[in-house]
Amino acid sequence: MSKTSVDFKGVARLILLPLAIMAVLTISVGLLITKVLQTTTLIANDQGVNEQLVDGRTAFLNDITDKMTKLSDMPTIIIATAVLIVVFRLAFKRWNESIFLLLAVFSQSAIFLLATVFSQRKRPLVQHLDPAPPTSSFPSGHTSAAVGFYCAVALVLTLHTHRYKILNVLWWAVGLAVPLGIAYSRMYRGMHHLSDVSWGLLLGAVCIAVAANALLRRRPVAGERPVVQQKVTA
């Protein structure tokens, strides 16, 4: 009989350490923006992107970006993640893909929340189309959540359909288009700067890479220990 095993040293080395480093980097960049670079030309140009997007607002784009944003709202991501955790477990007969998705989504959210507490960057000085706390601009949680969920799902599906190039292109077309569309939508709606969504994209990608390295490789840190069979000689 096989036993579920957890390599705790592997967990610390492959998951906790890199995520801690990413958390420190995210908080550091947030403090750099809010405490050091706030009055620089770089930040002024950051603000200028939002002003240009506001000038180009239309009723059609307002509606489209509202719908795009809802694809990465917290209730949407939580419910979709919970459903796919069950689906992946039943479909693949193991926990690796389910835990991978949970870790990718949860880790980016935890780092995002920490960064908003310490950096407290104000949102762009333009009309906001969505209600939100005024000092939760860096990084973009909607963007990092979109990467953490949609790209993670695309990766799982690709690993299991790697022989079918058309399907792989489809998974990644959706997996990349949704986060990029959400990043644009958050800037268009005046909720985040370009630097906020850019770091959100990076944050989500790093969390996926960490989770994939720990859980989707040949010898995951948590999973089924293979049964060792001994040959019986006559």
Phi, psi and chi 1 to 4 in degrees:
 res  aa     phi    psi   chi1   chi2   chi3   chi4
   1 MET       -  139.9 -115.5  179.2  118.3      -
   2 SER   -86.8  152.8   61.6      -      -      -
   3 LYS  -121.5  142.0  -64.5 -179.7 -179.8  179.4
   4 THR   -76.2  127.3  -58.0      -      -      -
   5 SER  -125.3  150.9   60.4      -      -      -
   6 VAL  -127.3  123.5  177.2      -      -      -
   7 ASP   -88.3   95.9  178.3    2.5      -      -
   8 PHE   -65.9  -34.6  -69.7  102.8      -      -
   9 LYS   -65.1  -38.8  -70.5 -176.0  178.4  179.8
  10 GLY   -65.2  -38.2      -      -      -      -
  11 VAL   -59.0  -46.8  168.2      -      -      -
  12 ALA   -64.7  -42.3      -      -      -      -
  13 ARG   -77.3  -39.0  177.3  171.3   57.4   86.9
  14 LEU   -95.2  -21.0  -63.3  177.2      -      -
  15 ILE  -118.2  -60.5  -61.4  177.1      -      -
  16 LEU   -65.0  -45.3  -63.1 -178.6      -      -
  17 LEU   -63.9  -53.2  178.7   59.1      -      -
  18 PRO   -63.2  -34.8   18.4  -30.3      -      -
  19 LEU   -69.3  -36.4  -70.9 -179.6      -      -
  20 ALA   -63.6  -41.5      -      -      -      -
  21 ILE   -62.4  -43.5  -67.5  173.4      -      -
  22 MET   -65.1  -36.6 -172.4   59.2 -172.1      -
  23 ALA   -63.9  -44.2      -      -      -      -
  24 VAL   -63.2  -43.1  170.6      -      -      -
  25 LEU   -62.7  -42.3  -75.4  174.9      -      -
  26 THR   -64.8  -45.2  -58.5      -      -      -
  27 ILE   -64.1  -40.3  -66.8  171.1      -      -
  28 SER   -63.9  -44.3  -61.6      -      -      -
  29 VAL   -64.9  -40.1  170.9      -      -      -
  30 GLY   -61.2  -43.3      -      -      -      -
  31 LEU   -67.6  -36.2  -69.4  174.4      -      -
  32 LEU   -61.6  -43.1 -179.3   65.4      -      -
  33 ILE   -66.8  -43.8  -69.4  173.6      -      -
  34 THR   -83.6  -27.5   56.0      -      -      -
  35 LYS  -106.0  -25.8  -55.8  -60.5 -177.0 -176.6
  36 VAL  -115.0  -44.9  178.9      -      -      -
  37 LEU   -98.6    3.9  -58.3  177.0      -      -
  38 GLN   -57.2  -34.4 -169.6   60.4   35.7      -
  39 THR  -103.8   15.9   58.1      -      -      -
  40 THR   -90.6  167.6   63.6      -      -      -
  41 THR   -63.4  -33.8  -56.8      -      -      -
  42 LEU   -57.7  -46.7  179.2   65.3      -      -
  43 ILE   -72.0  -33.2  -58.7  -57.4      -      -
  44 ALA   -63.6  -40.2      -      -      -      -
  45 ASN   -66.6  -35.4  -68.2  -24.5      -      -
  46 ASP   -58.4  -45.5 -147.6   18.0      -      -
  47 GLN   -65.5  -35.7  172.3   71.8   23.4      -
  48 GLY   -61.6  -32.2      -      -      -      -
  49 VAL   -61.0  -44.4  173.6      -      -      -
  50 ASN   -64.9  -38.5  -64.8   97.0      -      -
  51 GLU   -64.7  -38.4  -65.9  171.5   -7.1      -
  52 GLN   -66.1  -39.8  -69.1  178.1    2.7      -
  53 LEU   -67.2  -37.0  -69.9  173.3      -      -
  54 VAL   -63.3  -39.6  168.3      -      -      -
  55 ASP   -63.1  -25.5  -69.3  -21.1      -      -
  56 GLY  -100.3   14.4      -      -      -      -
  57 ARG   -67.3  140.9  -77.0  177.5  178.0  172.1
  58 THR  -135.9  163.6   64.4      -      -      -
  59 ALA   -61.9  -38.0      -      -      -      -
  60 PHE   -64.4  -48.1  174.2   74.6      -      -
  61 LEU   -67.2  -34.1  -74.8  176.1      -      -
  62 ASN   -58.5  -41.9  -71.4   -6.8      -      -
  63 ASP   -71.4  -44.0 -175.8   54.7      -      -
  64 ILE   -63.6  -46.1  -67.7  -63.0      -      -
  65 THR   -68.4  -28.8   55.0      -      -      -
  66 ASP   -66.0  -43.9  178.3   53.9      -      -
  67 LYS   -66.4  -39.6  -72.0 -179.4  170.5   59.8
  68 MET   -62.5  -43.0  -75.6  -63.0  -60.6      -
  69 THR   -60.4  -37.9  -65.9      -      -      -
  70 LYS   -64.6  -22.1  -74.7 -178.7  170.6   58.8
  71 LEU   -67.1  -16.7  -68.1  176.2      -      -
  72 SER  -124.3   14.6 -167.8      -      -      -
  73 ASP   -62.8  151.8  -79.6  -14.1      -      -
  74 MET   -55.6  -46.9 -176.0  178.4  -66.9      -
  75 PRO   -60.2  -38.7  -23.5   34.9      -      -
  76 THR   -62.6  -48.0  -57.1      -      -      -
  77 ILE   -66.3  -41.5  -64.2  -63.3      -      -
  78 ILE   -63.8  -47.9  -69.4  175.5      -      -
  79 ILE   -65.9  -45.1  -66.5  172.0      -      -
  80 ALA   -63.5  -39.6      -      -      -      -
  81 THR   -64.5  -45.2  -60.9      -      -      -
  82 ALA   -60.2  -42.3      -      -      -      -
  83 VAL   -65.1  -45.9  169.9      -      -      -
  84 LEU   -71.6  -27.0  -75.2 -176.0      -      -
  85 ILE   -58.6  -44.2  -75.3  173.9      -      -
  86 VAL   -69.0  -44.3  176.3      -      -      -
  87 VAL   -61.7  -45.8  170.9      -      -      -
  88 PHE   -63.5  -40.3  -74.0  167.4      -      -
  89 ARG   -63.1  -42.9  175.8   63.7  179.6   90.3
  90 LEU   -72.2  -37.6  -64.6  175.0      -      -
  91 ALA   -74.9  -39.1      -      -      -      -
  92 PHE  -104.9   -2.4  -54.1  128.9      -      -
  93 LYS    60.5   28.1  -50.4  -59.2 -178.6 -176.3
  94 ARG  -157.6  170.2   63.3  176.2 -170.6  171.0
  95 TRP   -96.5   -8.8  -77.1  105.8      -      -
  96 ASN   -56.7  -50.3  -63.4   72.0      -      -
  97 GLU   -65.6  -37.9  -70.4   81.4    1.0      -
  98 SER   -65.6  -46.4  -61.0      -      -      -
  99 ILE   -67.3  -36.7  -61.1  174.8      -      -
 100 PHE   -57.6  -49.2  158.4   73.0      -      -
 101 LEU   -63.0  -44.4  178.0   61.4      -      -
 102 LEU   -60.4  -44.2  178.6   62.9      -      -
 103 LEU   -66.0  -43.2  178.1   60.8      -      -
 104 ALA   -60.9  -43.9      -      -      -      -
 105 VAL   -73.6  -45.0  172.1      -      -      -
 106 PHE   -67.6  -41.3  173.1   78.0      -      -
 107 SER   -66.7  -41.8   58.3      -      -      -
 108 GLN   -65.7  -35.8   63.4   76.7   27.3      -
 109 SER   -66.5  -42.1  179.1      -      -      -
 110 ALA   -63.7  -44.0      -      -      -      -
 111 ILE   -67.0  -40.1  -65.8  174.2      -      -
 112 PHE   -58.3  -46.8  154.3   73.5      -      -
 113 LEU   -63.7  -41.4  -69.4  173.2      -      -
 114 LEU   -60.9  -44.0  -82.5  174.9      -      -
 115 ALA   -65.3  -38.6      -      -      -      -
 116 THR   -67.4  -30.0   57.5      -      -      -
 117 VAL   -68.1  -41.9  168.8      -      -      -
 118 PHE   -88.0  -39.9  -73.6   97.3      -      -
 119 SER   -84.2  -43.5   61.2      -      -      -
 120 GLN    49.0   53.7  -65.1 -170.3   -9.7      -
 121 ARG   -77.0  137.0 -173.7 -176.6 -169.8 -175.1
 122 LYS   -74.0  149.6  -66.7 -177.9  179.4  179.4
 123 ARG   -72.5  163.9  -64.5 -172.4 -175.9  -83.9
 124 PRO   -54.6  146.3  -26.3   34.9      -      -
 125 LEU   -83.5   61.7  -61.5  176.1      -      -
 126 VAL  -136.9  173.8  -63.6      -      -      -
 127 GLN   -66.3  128.3 -179.5 -172.8    9.1      -
 128 HIS   -93.3  133.2  -57.8  157.3      -      -
 129 LEU   -94.3   -6.0  -62.3 -177.4      -      -
 130 ASP  -128.7  146.9  -63.6  -41.7      -      -
 131 PRO   -77.8  136.4   27.7  -33.6      -      -
 132 ALA  -169.0  158.0      -      -      -      -
 133 PRO   -57.1  140.4  -24.4   34.2      -      -
 134 PRO   -72.1  -16.2   27.0  -35.0      -      -
 135 THR  -120.5   38.6   56.4      -      -      -
 136 SER  -123.2   43.6  -61.8      -      -      -
 137 SER   -82.8  -37.7 -171.2      -      -      -
 138 PHE  -111.8  130.4 -177.7   86.9      -      -
 139 PRO   -83.0 -178.6   32.8  -34.9      -      -
 140 SER   -78.6  110.9  169.6      -      -      -
 141 GLY   -68.5  -36.6      -      -      -      -
 142 HIS   -61.1  -41.2  -84.5   78.9      -      -
 143 THR   -69.6  -47.1  -55.0      -      -      -
 144 SER   -64.5  -36.8   63.2      -      -      -
 145 ALA   -65.9  -38.0      -      -      -      -
 146 ALA   -63.7  -43.7      -      -      -      -
 147 VAL   -65.3  -47.4  175.9      -      -      -
 148 GLY   -59.4  -31.5      -      -      -      -
 149 PHE   -94.3  -59.4  177.2   77.3      -      -
 150 TYR   -68.4  -40.1  -67.4  100.2      -      -
 151 CYS   -71.6  -33.8  -71.2      -      -      -
 152 ALA   -64.5  -43.2      -      -      -      -
 153 VAL   -63.4  -41.7  172.0      -      -      -
 154 ALA   -60.8  -39.7      -      -      -      -
 155 LEU   -65.8  -44.4  178.4   57.3      -      -
 156 VAL   -60.8  -46.9  168.7      -      -      -
 157 LEU   -64.6  -37.6  -65.0  177.2      -      -
 158 THR   -63.8  -41.2  -60.5      -      -      -
 159 LEU   -61.5  -28.6  -69.3  175.3      -      -
 160 HIS  -100.5   -4.0  -71.0  -85.6      -      -
 161 THR  -131.3   32.0   61.6      -      -      -
 162 HIS   -62.9  -18.3   61.8  -83.4      -      -
 163 ARG   -81.8  -11.2  -64.8 -179.7  179.3  179.0
 164 TYR  -112.3   97.4  -55.5   96.4      -      -
 165 LYS   -63.1  -36.3  -67.6 -176.8  178.4  179.7
 166 ILE   -62.7  -42.9  -65.3  178.9      -      -
 167 LEU   -65.4  -40.8  -72.9  178.2      -      -
 168 ASN   -62.6  -40.4  -64.2  -22.7      -      -
 169 VAL   -63.2  -40.3  170.8      -      -      -
 170 LEU   -64.3  -47.3  174.6   61.9      -      -
 171 TRP   -56.2  -46.0  -53.5  147.1      -      -
 172 TRP   -79.5  -25.7  -77.1  105.7      -      -
 173 ALA   -61.8  -44.1      -      -      -      -
 174 VAL   -73.7  -44.4  175.2      -      -      -
 175 GLY   -61.8  -30.3      -      -      -      -
 176 LEU   -93.9  -35.6  -66.7  174.4      -      -
 177 ALA   -65.3  -39.9      -      -      -      -
 178 VAL   -64.7  -51.2  173.2      -      -      -
 179 PRO   -61.3  -39.6  -25.5   35.9      -      -
 180 LEU   -66.5  -39.1  -69.8  174.9      -      -
 181 GLY   -65.0  -38.1      -      -      -      -
 182 ILE   -69.3  -39.2  -72.0  172.7      -      -
 183 ALA   -59.3  -46.0      -      -      -      -
 184 TYR   -62.4  -44.1  172.1   81.9      -      -
 185 SER   -61.4  -39.6  -62.1      -      -      -
 186 ARG   -67.2  -35.5  -61.2  -54.9  -74.3  163.3
 187 MET   -72.5  -45.0  -69.1 -171.7  -64.7      -
 188 TYR   -57.6  -39.8  173.5   91.1      -      -
 189 ARG   -83.3    4.7  -59.4 -178.3   70.4   77.3
 190 GLY    77.8   17.2      -      -      -      -
 191 MET   -94.2  -21.9  -53.0  -50.3  -65.0      -
 192 HIS  -147.3  152.3  -69.6  -73.7      -      -
 193 HIS   -81.3  168.1  -55.7   85.7      -      -
 194 LEU   -59.7  -40.6  175.8   59.5      -      -
 195 SER   -66.3  -31.3   55.2      -      -      -
 196 ASP   -65.8  -48.4  -59.7  -29.1      -      -
 197 VAL   -73.0  -31.7  -60.4      -      -      -
 198 SER   -63.5  -44.5  -62.8      -      -      -
 199 TRP   -71.3  -30.5 -164.1  -92.1      -      -
 200 GLY   -62.2  -41.0      -      -      -      -
 201 LEU   -62.0  -44.7  -68.3  169.7      -      -
 202 LEU   -65.7  -43.0  177.1   62.7      -      -
 203 LEU   -59.6  -47.3  172.8   57.8      -      -
 204 GLY   -62.3  -40.7      -      -      -      -
 205 ALA   -65.6  -41.1      -      -      -      -
 206 VAL   -64.7  -43.1  168.8      -      -      -
 207 CYS   -63.3  -37.2  -70.5      -      -      -
 208 ILE   -65.3  -44.4  -74.1  179.1      -      -
 209 ALA   -61.9  -42.1      -      -      -      -
 210 VAL   -64.2  -47.5  170.3      -      -      -
 211 ALA   -64.6  -40.2      -      -      -      -
 212 ALA   -66.9  -41.1      -      -      -      -
 213 ASN   -63.0  -33.5 -176.1   49.6      -      -
 214 ALA   -85.0  -31.1      -      -      -      -
 215 LEU  -121.5  -16.9  -66.7  158.9      -      -
 216 LEU  -111.0    5.5  -63.1 -176.4      -      -
 217 ARG   -87.1 -177.4   49.7 -174.8 -157.7  146.1
 218 ARG   -65.2  -37.4  -69.6 -174.2  177.8 -178.8
 219 ARG  -119.8   81.2  -65.3 -178.7 -179.9  178.0
 220 PRO   -67.1  158.9   26.6  -33.7      -      -
 221 VAL   -74.7  -17.7  -63.5      -      -      -
 222 ALA  -138.6  125.6      -      -      -      -
 223 GLY   168.2 -157.9      -      -      -      -
 224 GLU   -90.7  128.3  -65.4  -63.9  -39.5      -
 225 ARG   -79.9  125.2  179.2  178.1  -63.1  171.4
 226 PRO   -65.3  149.7   25.4  -33.7      -      -
 227 VAL   -82.1  129.3  177.9      -      -      -
 228 VAL   -95.5  120.0  178.3      -      -      -
 229 GLN  -102.8  137.4  -64.4 -178.4  -15.0      -
 230 GLN  -104.9  139.5  -65.5  179.5  -15.0      -
 231 LYS   -76.1  139.4  -68.4 -177.7  178.7 -179.3
 232 VAL  -102.5  119.8  179.0      -      -      -
 233 THR   -96.7  145.4   56.9      -      -      -
 234 ALA   -74.8      -      -      -      -      -
